[in-house]
Amino acid sequence: MYHAPLKNVQNLKLLLDCHYGGEVWGIAASRNSQTIITCGGDGVLRQWDINQYTLVKCSSPFENDIRAVDWSSDGKYLAVGDVRGCIYLKNSKAGSLKQSTQGKTFWIEDIKFSPDSTKIAFGAHGTQSQVEVWEIEGGKFSKQSSINISLNSSLIKLDWAMDSIHIVVNSSTYELKFANVQSLKDVPGPQVKELDWYTWTCLFGFNVQGIYKKDEYSVTAVCVDNQRQILATGEYNGIINLYQYPAVCQFNQIHKEYPGHANAITRMRFSFDDSKLISTSGMDRGIFIWKTDWSKSMRMPMENSMRILMIQLLYQFHRKRLEDLDLDKYGKVRRRDNQFEKNEDQQNYNDQNEKGDEFTIIRPWMGAIKEPSNYYKDPLNQNKQPLVELTLEYVHGYRSKDCRNNVKYLKRGQIVYNAAALAVVLDPNPNPNTNSNAQRFFNHHTEDVVMFGCVATGQLGANPCIYIWESNTQAIICSIRGYFTKGILQLAFNDSGDKLAAIGMDDCHQLCIFDIISKSLTGGTLLVKDQIGKDIVTDIKWKNDSEFVTCGLNHLKFWKLGHGGLTYSKAYPQKPLSYKYLCAAVNNEDYLLGAVDGSLQIFSGAKFTAYYQYLEANRSLEAISVSKDLYLYSSSLVFSSEELILRLSLQIPRLTNSVLSFKLSECMRNSLGLEVKSISLGLSDQKTLLISTNAGDIVELVTKDAKININSKFAVSKTLMKSHCSPNKRSLNEIWGLAINPQDSDQYYTCGDDGTLRSWSISQKKMLNCIKTNLDVNGAEIKQDEVGELPDNTKGRCIAVSLDGISICVGFKDGTFRIYDKEFKQKYVNRLAKEWISDIKFSHDQSWIAIGSHDNSIYIYSFPDMKQRYKPLKKHSSYITHIDFSIDGNHLHSNCGGYELLFWELQTGKQLPNGANQLRDEKWLTWTTPYGWPVQGIWPDIQDGSDINAAVRSNKTYNEKDKPPDNYHLIATGDDNSQIKVFRYPCVKKESAYILGKGHSSHITNIAWSMEDHYLFSIGGEDNSIFQWKISKLR
């Protein structure tokens, strides 16, 4: 645009110089001056002074339209990408062309220099793009590399990390991927979430998830200021938005809106000092400069005005600069929903940042999902709770790894013990109608139940709660909270039952005495508290209403409760007896203490009076039980690798030399462990012993004698509980494998880190069979190490049962694969994968078997000959989590730890980059993947992408006679919060309603439906428990 006086037309004055033709796409901002470079459809680079709003210079026209430009951090070079895929390197000062080369045949939308200015990265449109990384040496391109990160569409945005090694990219189908330019491989998101990013222009990521309004993916450009405090976004409607960075509050983020552009925003950049924001738009070809007011104060401008000059750069005549536009008109604050004056979610960003990661509002797999073309569900109805009830019916589990004396008889002949976050009341007498045992549950705890008196229960975790409850109805009598910080270590009632002693797990082991006479939910009055000290406390026992003992490793104190509070005295045994105690009991006025050297020590008051050494000195005395006429104690020791011996000893006080001893192995021949964790005498007779072991077994032993005597012999009368266990007595012994027998609706299988494969009956609520999974290819037994740790090739991590029910396939932690027949005879063993096998699936005709592994690969074998079909499928960036066959067996979809959803064509063994479109109407034999179109609604807004470990569709619809939309399936999920949720399937709406099941204390590793969908099964990782849930339809 020129100006000339009419009298002197030849005296032309340039008023306006701007881009013409096509669209304006690229911006590059200098790192040390108020200078920018722009480019667009006219094929010209233009350099602008954004302080003077003047054009400094422009380049000669390029051969093609220019779509991307970037300025190196050292200011030496410009990198340019055009619509034909040509890449140019120009000297930024001289403007001379340093080098041009043909990169791709499709247009380049984004190109970026690394922070150290030694590399550029870019990607192309019109194809499944790879990340191209070219090195720069001596002003020329040198080494050129490509990174295949399995994008399903074209690369639209990319950014470098500060380390000049990692790159984050977005694709046009909403994918978020990460790459390492040294290894030339993609990397899973969790590995890079702690990195600092040199720039952030990507549209999708954890730190920008709050920029989307409802479900509209309307944002077209993003830029973060250099101080990482302000986030600017541009939308397809030309509106500029400002947010506080990071913007993590989904769909509820306070921000300001600034209209101005007429078309979609294509690029945004801040000046080097953040004093200005530059935006470009496509078809309006405008370059807008927005003046900011936070660059000096570096404060969030939500409470201050943001003055904008909104100068279309090309106005060179300076008659008068545009006045600041009124804030109420162009700078209004937009609030979502409840018009909060303060956005509490934004203030709680630190808490949210701990809960979520780069698992974004646009889930990384969102680009790989498409709605089926024939989807007909009523979106309102499908969002509701399913019409079912979820009732916990039975639990196969018992916490044995770190508890003692935690199985007790109740007055009515029931027994009580702890499993997961439950206290379980078990009736050992068979129900005559169902011929099965029955359980009731106290299910108010939120963490592992580790200690109880009869019946008071305490839990692990911060701010733990103690409940006193009625054993018959499980009604809460009294609850106590707020006195401990790290969990409850020990609990004990006094003789009258009106006082409860509790010991905490804090460093000083706080001791509290409560009056529990109050019968309310807030009852439980603190009478007195003290600190025991830093020594480990293993037991506490009352002698009467005012005296009790605490013992432990190098700890023994005798306490008295009086009007003046608590007092204690110490005592020591005679040498060389051990001062390390594991258990305590009271016999009349005497305290009985079991020590690690096998001695039974007796103290009267606070004085040592006697001891008995019935056990060898290298055997610890684990448990003591006392009745009116006798007392007994137990110990265990591995004499050799072949046999675990336990001696159970009974002593009649008047006949101190009369001792009954026998080996527990003679009574429990099939137990996997014989270390006694708890022992108790029957309340109604003197002929029954209740015993629990480290193998997760609870049994009753009985003698045929009318009363236990010196010659009594015992046999197992009832096996009350069999469960998975922790052979090494440590954490990280988990259950992972779970599968239903498709030919026997009453049977299912589990496996875990205890090196066992087990079968269970649904109707009988008991274990049917159990074997050790420790045979090598020659049938030889694989041994444990010295501390009882099993090798990884015996730790089962997943199970699949062939459709004919004949073969049970088990994958192991080291990549070993075994096949067993129905009788659990090992038929095949081989190490097929390099790492943990995480999932196994059969095709519809069981001719193929797919095996997913933590080595990022999927292996396809023919079955039953186990011949590999082709090379492993290796397109995933992280470990495989779940796989499913299509009904026709021609396709596979898979999830991984990098939150990807990929599709495969099994005739060729190739990935289908466009599988989301090709297979949108595919019917899947099973659905167990947590990422995918029909399970979008199972994810809470702020949640790590690995939090949901299992999502399994029911086998049948709710009611096959119903018509749409009421003939829905169900989808059940298990997560890291120990929760079971049941949704309608498909579940595609955010915040869909669900039925909740609670009781696990560990992350739920797997879930499964029974064949008729009448039951749901869940397994907790470290709680070693199997939950059997009853599904009841409400109509």
N, C-alpha and C positions, 0 to 999 in steps of 0.2 A: 504494500500500500504506500503510495507516494502522495505528497502534497506539493502543489505549485500555484503561485499567484496567477490570476487570469491574464494579467498584463505581461507576465514573463513565464510562459509555459515551459520554456527550456530550463528554468531554475527548479528542477525537481528535488524534493527532499524526502528521504526514506522515513516513513513513519512506522511501518509495520513489516516485519519479515517473519514468516512462520512456515511450518511444514505444510505441504500441499500433497494431495493425492494419497489414496490409501488411508491407513490409520497410523497414529503415533503410538509406538510400543515401548521403546527402550529409554531408560534413564541410567546414567552413571554419575555419581557424585564424587568430587575430589575429596581426598582425606585430609587436605591441609589448606584449602582455599574455598572461597564462595563461588565455585565454578561447577557447572554440570555439563554433561553431554547428553543429547537426545537424538533419537533416530526414529524412522518410520517408513511409510510406504513410498515416500519420494526418493528413497535410496540415498539420503544425505545425512551425514553427521553434523550436528550443530552444537557449538560450544557457547554457553551463556554465562554472563556475570549476573548472579542472582541478587547482588547488592544494588547494582545499577540498572538491572532489568534490561540489559542490552545484549545483543548478539555479538559475540567476540569474533567468531569466524565459522566458516562451514567448509566441509570437504567437497571434493569433486564427487559427482554422483557415482554410486556403486552400480554394478551391473544389475543387481536385483534389489527388491525391497529388503530393508534391514529390520530385523525383529528383536535383536538383543544386543546389548553393549554393557561392558563392565570396565572399571578403571582399577588398575593394580594398586595395591596399598602403598607401594613406593613411588607412585605417580609416573612411572616411566612409560607404561604401555596401556593401550586400549585393546580389548578383545571384542570382536564384532561377529555376530552370526546372522546370516541372511535367510531368505525364504526358500532358497535352493539347497540349504545345508552347507554352504561355504563358510569357513572360519577365517577371519582376518586378524592379524596382529599388527597394530599401528603404533608408531612412536607418538606419544601424546603431545609432546612439545613441538616437534617439527611437523607432525601430521603426515609424515611420509609412511608409505606402506612397507612394513617390514617383511611380511610373509602372508600369503594366502594359500589355502589348501581346501580341497573338497572333503568335507567331513561326512555328511550324510546326504541322502537324496531328498530328505524332507526338511521342513523349516525348523529353525532353532528358536525356541521361545525363551529360553533362559541360558545364560552363560555366566560363570563366576570365576574370578581369580581366587586361588588359595591365599590365606592370610600372609604367607611368606613370599607371595608373588612368583613362585617357581612353577606353578601348575595352573591349568584352567580345567574346568569341568563343564560339560554340557550334555544335552540329550536332544532327541529329534521327535518331531510330530509324525503322525500318519502311520505309526507302526508300534509294536511292543518295544518300547525304547530301552536301550542300554545306557549306562552312564559312561560317557567318554571322558577319559582323563589324559591330557596332553601335557608333557613337561616342556619347560621353556629354558633354553640355554643360549646365551649370547644373542638375545633378541630374536631367536628363531625357535620354532617348534622342533622338539627332538623326539623323545620316546612317546609313542601313542599307545594307550591301553584302553580296553573295554571291560566293563564290569556288568555281568548279567545278573540283575537282581530280580528277575522274573516279574517285571511290571506287565500288567495286562493291557496297558494302553500307553499313550505318549507321555513323556516327561514334561511337566509344565513349570515346576519350581524346584530350585535346589539351593542349598546353603552349605557352607563349610564350617567345620568345628575349628576352634582356636588352635588345635594341634596340627592343622593342615593334613590330617590323615583321614578323618571321617567326614562323610557327606550325608546329608538328609535330603530326600527327594519326595515330591508328590507327583501323582499322575492324574490324568484327566478323569479317571474313574475312582477318585478319592482314596488312593492308596498312599500309605506312609511307609517309606523304606529307608534303610540305612546301609551304607557301604563303607568298606575300608579300602583305601587306594593303595595301600602297601601289599595287602594280601590279595587284592582284586576280587574280594568276595563280599557278599551281603552279610550283614551281622544283625542279630536279633536286637530289638529295641532295648530290653533290659540292660544290655552291655554298654549302652551309650547314654543312658538317661542322666548320668552325672556330668556329662561333658558340657563345657561352655561353648556357645556358638558365636562365630565371628559376625554373622548376620542372621536374621530370621525373616525370610520372605515367604516361607511355606504357608499354605492355607490351612494345613491340618497338623496338629500336634497338641501335646498336653497343654502347653503354655498359651495356646490360642483357642482353646475349645469354647470359650465364652463368647466368641464373636458372632455366633450363628443365632439368628432369630427364629425361634421355634424349630421347625425341621427344614427351613429353607436354606439351601446351600447357595446363598446369594453373593458371597464375598468373592471378589475377583483379584484383589491385591492386598498385600499385608506388608507392613514395615515396622520395625522396632527402632526407637531412637538409640543413640550411641551410649546413653547412660542406663539403658535397660529399665526405663521407668514408664515410658509411654508407648502404647501400641496404636498404630494408625491402620485403618482398613478402608478399602474402597469397594463399592458394590456395583452391581450391574446397572443400577438406576442412577449412577453418578454421584451418590452420597458418600461423603467422607465421614468416618467415625473415629473417635478417640476413646481409648480405654486405658485404665491402669494396667500395667504389665507386671506379672502375667495375668491373662484373662482366663480364669479357670472355672468361673461359675456358669454352668451351662444354662443357656436360655434365660438368665436372670442377671445379666451383667450391666451395671450402670455405665452409661457412656454418653458422649455428646455427638450430635449429628450436625453436619455442615453440608448443605446442598450447594451446587455450583455447576458441576459438569452436566452436560446434556446426555452423555452416553456412558457406557461401562468404563470404569477405571481400569487402565491396563498396567500401570506401574506407579509406585510411590517410593520416594527416598527422602531421608532427612539429610540436611547439610551437615558438614563435619562437626559443627558446634551446636547442632540441634536448634538453631535459631529460626530455621525455616523448614517447611515440609513442601516437597515438590510432588505434584501428581500429574499424570497424563491420562488422557482419555482417547478412545479409539477414533470413532468417526467425527467427533467434534474437533479433533486435532488440537485441542487446547493444552497448554502447559500452564498449570496454576501454581503460584507460589503463595504459600500460607505462612504468615508470620506467627511465631509462637511466643509465649510469655513465660515459659518455664525453663528456658535454656540456662538462665543465670541462677535462679533460685532452685532449680531442679525439683520442683514440687509438682505434684499431680494437679492439673488444671481444672479439676472437677469443681472447685469452689472459686476459682478465679476465671476471669474472662480470657478467652483466647482470641487475640486480635488477628484478624485475617485481612490481608491486602487483596486477596483474590484478584491479583493482577494477571491478566493474560499477557504473558511475558513480552509479547511483541509490541506492547504500547511503549514506544520510545519517546513520543512527545510528552514532555513533562509540564503540561499546563497546570495540572493539579493532580496529585495522587488521590486515589479513591479514599474517602474517609472510612474510618473503621466502621464496619457494619454492626448494627445493633445486635447485642448478644441475645436478647429475647427472641429475635427473629431468626437468626442463623446459628445461634449457639445454645439452643435449648437442651437441657438434660432430659434424656429419655429413660424412663424407669419401666421395668417390666412388672406386670401383675400388681403387687400390693403397694406401689408407690412408697417404697421404703425411703426414709431420709438417709439411712445408712445401709449399705449392703453388707450384712453380716457374713455372707458367704465369702465375700472378698477379703474381709478381715480375717477369716479363718483359713486363708490360703495355705498356711504352713501345715495345718492339720490335713487339708485335702491333698497336699503334695505328698504326704506320707502314704495316703491311701491309693492314689492313682499314679500312673506314669504316662509314658507316651501313648498309652492306650487311649485314643482320643475320642472326642465327641463324634468324629467321623472315624469309626472303627477301622483299623488297618485292612480289614477284609471287606469293607463296605463296597469297594470297587469290584469285588468278585461275586456280587449277589444281584439277582434280578427277580422281580416279582413274576410268578408264573402267569402266563397269558390267560389262563382259565381260572384265576383266583376269584372266588365268589363269596368269601366269608363276610358276614356282617361285621364291620369294624367296631361297632358299639358292643355287640354281644360278645365278640371274641376277646374283648378286653377285660371281661368279668372273671371273677373266681370260677374255677370249675366246680361243678355240682357234686363234689365228693367230700368225704371225711377221711382224714388221715389219722389212724390210731396206732400207737406203738403197742404191738402185741407181745413181742418177745425179744430178748437180747442175749446173744451168745457172747459173753465177755466177762472177764474178772481181772481186776487190776492186781497183778502179783509181782510186778518187777521191782517196786519200791515201797511196798506196804507189808506190815506184819499184823497179825491178830485182827484182821479185818473181815473175818467171817464169824458170825455169832448166831446162836440160837435165840429166838424170841420165846416168850412165855407160852404162846399157842402152838409151839412146835415148828413154826416157820423159821427160816434163816434169813439173815440180812447181810448184804455185802455191797461193795461198790464196783461200778463199771462205768467208764467214760465219765460223763457229768451226772450220772444217776446213782441213787441208792436203790438197790433192788431188794424187794421182799419176795422170796421164793417159797412156795408151798411144796414141800418135797413129796407130799402124798398125791398119787395120781388121781386125776378127775375121772370118776367112773363113767361119765358120758363121752369123754373124748380120749380117755386113756393117755392124757398128757399132763405135764406139770404146768403150773400157772405162775405168772409173775405179776407183781404190781410195782409201780415206779414212783419214787419221789423225784420230780423233775423240775425243781425250782433253781438248781444251781446253774451257773453259767460257765464254770470251768471244771476241770477234773476234780472229782470227789476223792480225797486221799485219806481222810480220817473220819471216824465216827465213834461215838459212844452209842449206847442203846436207848433212844435212837436220836442222836445228834450228829449232824454231818457238817463238815467244813470243806472248803475248796481251795484250790491253788489260785494264783493271780493277785493283781493289785486290788486293794480294798475288799478282801474276801468276806463272804457272808457265812455265818453259822446259823443253821436251822435246827430247832428242836421240833420234832413232828411225831404224830401218832402213827404207830406202825400198821394198824389195821386199816385206817382210812387214808393215810398219808396226808392228813390235815396238819397245817402248820400250827404249832402251839406257841412258838416263840421264835423270833429272829433277832440276830445280833450282827451289827455291822458298824464299821468305823473305828475299830480298836486295833486293827492289824493292817499291815501294809503289803506283805509278801506271801500271803497264804497261811493256811492253818496246818500246823505240824502234828499236834496231838490234842485229843479231847478225852475227858473222863468225868463221869458223874460221881458225886459222893454217895455214901450208903443210902441216905434218905432220898436222893434224887432231886433235891431242891437247889443244889449248887452244881455248876459246871466249871471245870478247870480247862483252860485253852492255852496252848502254846503256839506262838507264831513262828514263821520262817524267817523273820528279819535277822540281821546279823547278831543281835543280842538276845534273841529268842525271848520275846516278851511273854510273860505269864500273867494271865488275867483270871480272876475268879468272879463268876456271875451268879446272881440270885435269879432263878428262872421261875419263881412263883407266879409272876405276872403272866396272864394268859392272853396276850395280844400280839399282834404282828410286830409291834415296836417294843415288846417286853424284853427282859434281860437286863437287869440292873448291875452295873459294875460295882463290885464290893471292894476290890483291891487289885493292884497290879504291881508287878515287879519284873526284874530282868534276870534271867537265868545265867546268861553269859554266852560266850562265843562257841563253847563246846557243843557238838552235835547231840541233840536229845533224841533218844529212841523210844522212850516209853514214860508213861505217868500212871500211877495207881493210887487210889485212896485206900486208906486203912479204916477210916471211919468218917464222921462228918467234918472233922477238923484237921486230920493228919493225912499226908500223902507223900509219895516219893517220886522224884524225877531221876532218871538215869540215862546214861548215854556213853559216848566214847570219851573217856577220861572225865566223866562227870557222874557224881552221885550226891544228891542233896535230899535231906529229910525235912519236910516243911510242916509248920503248924499255923493254922488260921485262928487268930484270936481277935479280941476287941481292939488291940493295938495294931492290927494288920497282920502281915506275913513275917514269920521268922524261919530261919532254917539252920541246920547244922550239917556238917560234912562228916563222912566216915570213910575209912579205907579198909580193904581186906588185908589179911596177913600175906606177907610175901611168901612165895612168888606168884600168888594168884593175880589174875588180870584185873585191871581197873577199867576195862572196856566192856560195857554192858549192852545187850541187845533187847532184853525183855524183862518184865517185872510182874510179880503177882503177890497177893497177900493171903497168908494162911493164919487165921486167928490174929495174934498180935505180932506175927513175924512177917518181914518182907523177904520174898524170894527173888533173887536176881540171877538171870542167865548171862554168862560171860562168853567172850569170844574164845577163851581157852577151854571151853567145855565144862567149866565148873558151875555148880549150882550153889550160890552163896546165900547164907541166911543171916539177916540182921534183925536184932530185937531193939526196937527204938532206933537209935543211931549207932548201935554198937554191933560190930561183927561178932557172931557167936559160933558159926559152924559153916562147913562146906562139904559138898559131896562131889567126888570126881568120878562119876559113872562113865564119862566119855573120855576118849583120848584127848590129849592136850591140843592136838591140831584140828579139833572139831568144835565149831561154835554151837552154843545152845541157843536155838532160834525162837522157841515159843514155850510158854508155860501155861497150864490150865489147872485150876484148883477147884475141887468140890468139897463137900462136907467130910467125906471119909478118905479121900485120896487126892493126890495130885500127880500130874504127869508133865513130862517135858520132852522135847524132841530136838534132833540135830540131824544134819546131813553132811556127807562128805563124798567126793569122788575118789574112791580108792584107786581106780584105774580108768582107762578110757572105755572099758567094756561094761562097767557096772556102777550104778549109783546106789549106795547103801544108805538107808536111814534106820536109826535105832529109836524106837519109841519106848520110853521108860516110865514105869509106874512105881510109886513108892507109897507104902502104907506107913504113916508116921509111927505107930506103935512098934512096927517091925522094920526098923531102919535098914536091915540087911536084905529085905525081901524086894527084889526088883524083877519086873517082867520086861524082857527085851525081845524085839523081833524086827525083821527086815521088812520095810514097807514094800520093797520090790516083790516080795512073795505074795502080797495082797493085790498090788496094782501092776500087773505084768505088762500092760500095754501103754503105760504112761511114758510121756516123753521127758519127764522130769520128776524127781522125787524129793526135791528140797522143800520141806514143809514151811509154809508161810504163816499158817494159822492152825490152831488145834483147840478143840473144845469138847467137853464131856456133855453127853445128853442130859437134858434137864429132867425128863420124866423117868429115866431109868439110869442104871449104872453099867450099861452094857454097850453103849453106842459112843463112837468117837466121830466128830466132824473135823475133817482135815482138808486144807487147801494146799496146793503145791505151786511151785514156780512155773509149771507147765500150763497154768490156767485151769487146772482140774479142781473141782470141789466134790468130795466123796464122803459118804458115810461108811464107816467100818463098824461091824457088829460082831459080837461073840455069841456063841450058842449058850454060854453059861448064863445063869440067872443074874449074875453080877460079875464084874471083872475081878479075876483073882490071879494068883501067881502063875497059874498054868493055862490061862485063857489063850485061845487062838482066834485070830480075826480074819474076816473076809469082807470084801466090798459088798454091801447090800444095795446101795444106790449110788449111781453116778449122777450127781446133781448138775454139774456144769463141765463142759469141755469148751475150750476156747483157744484162739491163737495167743501167743505169748512172746516174751522177750528173752531168748536164750542167754544173751550176754548181760541181762539185768541193767541195760542202759536204754537211753532214748534211741530214736531212729530205728526202731524195729516196727515196721509198718505192715498193714494189710493193703494190698493193691488189686489182686485178681479176684474177679467175681463174674460168674456166668451161670445161666440157667440151662438145664438139660432140655432141649427142644422136644425130646421124645418121652419125657417123664415130668409131668407138670408138678410133681411133688418134690423134685430134687434140684439142688443147685450146688455150685462148687466155689471154693475160695482158696487163695494161696497168699503167702506173704513172706516176710523176712525171717520168720522162724523156721524156714526150710521145710514146710509141710504143704501138702495138697489135701484138702478135706472136702467131703461131701456131706450134705445136710438134708434133713427131711423137713418140709414146711409143716405138714400136718402133725408130725410127732414132736416137732420142736427139739430136735436132738441131732447130734453128729452121727452119721452112718458109718463113715470110714475115714481113715487118716493114714497117710504114708509120709515118710521123709523123702524129699526130692533131692537126695544126695548121692545118686548113683551115676558114675561116669559111663562112657560109651562101652566099657568092658563089664559093666555091672558091679564094679568095685565101689566101696563106700568112700565118699569124700569126707575127710575129717575136719572137725572144728580146730581153731587155733587154741593157744594156751589159755586165753581169757574167755573162751566160749564163743568167739565170733565165728559165724558161718561164712564161708567164701561166697562171693557174689553169684557164682554159677549154681547155687542152691536156693537163692532168694527169688521166689516167684513174683512177677510183677503184672502179669495179665493172663487171662484164660479165654479160650474159645472152645466151644463144643460143636463138633460136626453136626449137620442137620439130621443125620440118622442116629445121633446119640451114641455112636460107637467110640469115637475118638475124642479125647480131651487133650487139647494143645495148650502148653504152658510156655510163656516167655519169661526169661530170667534177666537179672540185673546186669550181667556181663555180656548179654547177647546170645546166650545159649537158648536153644529151642528143644523142647521135649514133647513127645506124644505118648499118652497113656491110653490103655483100653478101659472099658467100664469097670474092670476089677482093679484098676490102678497098677497094672503091670506096664513097666516102661517098654515101649516098642521102638522108639527112635530118639536119638539125642545127637545134636550137632550145634556148633556155634555158628549161627548164620549171620549175625550182625556184630559190629565192633563194640557197641554199647547197649545199654538197657533196652530191651524190647518192651514197648509201651502199649501196643495194641495189636490184636490179631482178629481178622474177620474172614469168614468163608463166603464165597459166592453162592448164588441161589441154588445151584446144582452141586455145590461143594467140589467142583472140579478145580477151582483155584482157591488159593489162600493168600491173603495179603498180610504182611508183617511190617509194622511201623517201629522205628527204632530211634533212640536218642543220638544216633550218628547222622541224623538229618535225612535218612534214606527210608524208602519203602521197598520191600522185597516181595516179588510176586513168584509164587511157586505153584506148580501143578500138584494136585492132591489125589490120591494118597502117596504117589511115588516120590514126592518132594524133589522134583526137578525144577531148577530155576528157569523161568520163562525168558528173561532178558536181564540186562544189567539193571542194578537198582535205580529207582526213580529218585533223582537227586536235586530237584529244583527248590526245595524248601531252604530257608535261611537259618532254621533252628530245628530243635528236636521235634520229632513227630509226636503228637498227642493222641489224635483220633483219626480213624479212617472208616469209610462206609462204601459198600458196593451199591450200584444201581440194581434194580430188580432184575434186569436182563443180564447182568453180569458183564456188560461191555464197558462200564465206566466206574471210576472211583473218584471220590473227593476226600480231601484230607486237611487237617489243621496242624499247626505247629506252634512251638513256643514263641515264635515271632508274630503270632496272631494272624497268620495267613490262612486263606482258604484257596486251595488249588484243585484243579480238575485234571483227570487223566483219562486217556483213551487206552484201553487195555489190550486191544488187538496189536497195537504197535508199541505200547509202552511209552507213549509220548504225552507230554503235558499239553493241555488244551488252553492256550493263552486266552481264548475267547470263550472258555467254558461256561462263564456266567450267562452268556446269551445262548450258547448252543444247548445247554442242559437246564435251562430255566424251567422246563416242563418235565424234567426227568423224575421218575419215581424211584425212591431209594429203599432198598431192602430193609435197612435200619437207619436210624438217625441218632448218632452219638456225638456229633461235632458241636461244640459250644458256639462256633462262629458259623453264620449262615443266614439266609433270608428268613426261614421260619422260626429263628430263635433270637431275633434282634431284641425282642422285648424282655428277655430274661436278664438283661444287664442293667444294674443300677447306674445312675449318672456318673458317680465317682467311684470307680472300681478298677483295680489292676486287671489287665487282660488275662492273668493266670489265676484269678480268684475262683472262677467257676471251673472245677475239675471234671465234672461230668454233666452231660445233658442228654437224657435218654428218652426217646419217644415210646409211648405205649404201643403194644402190638395190635390193638384193635381200637376202633372208635368208641366213644362213650356209649352210644347205643346205635347199633347198625341199622335199626329200623327207622331212626329219625331222618328227617330231610335236612338239607343245609338251612341255617348255619349250625344246627345243634348236633350234628354227627361228627363232632370234633374228636381228635385224638387228645391225649394228655402228654405233657412233656415234664419230666422231673429233673431237677438240678441238685447238685451237691457242691458246696463251696468251702472256701478256707475259713469261713465264719462258723463252721460246724452246723450249717443249716440245710435242711431239705426243703425245697420249694416245688410245688406242683402247679403248673400253668395249663391253660388251654393251648392246644397246638393246632395250627401255627400260632406263634406268639410274636407278633410283629410291631406292636405298639409299645412305646415307652410307658413305664409305670403300670404295666399290666398287673392285675390282681392275681394273687396266688394263695395256695394253702401252705401253711408253714409247719414243719416238723423239727423239733429240737430235742437234744439229748446227747448228741456226740460232744466230745470235748476236744477233738482234734479235727484237722482238715478232713473233709470227706473225700476219699480217693476214688470211689466208684459207686454206682447205683445200677440196679437192674429191676425190670418188671418180671413178674411170673408170667407164664405163657398165657393165662387167661386174664391177666391184669388185675387179679384179685389181691395181689400182694406187691409191695415194693420193698426192695432190699437195699440197704446202704452199709458201707463199711467205712470206719474211721481209721485214718492212718496210724497214728501213735496210740490211740486209745484201744487198739487191738480188738474192737468190738464189731459184731455184726448185728444190725437192727432189722427186725422183721416188722414191717408196717402193714396194717390191714387197710385196704381201700374199700370204702363203702359208698356206693352211689346213692344220691339223695332222691332220685326219682327214676 
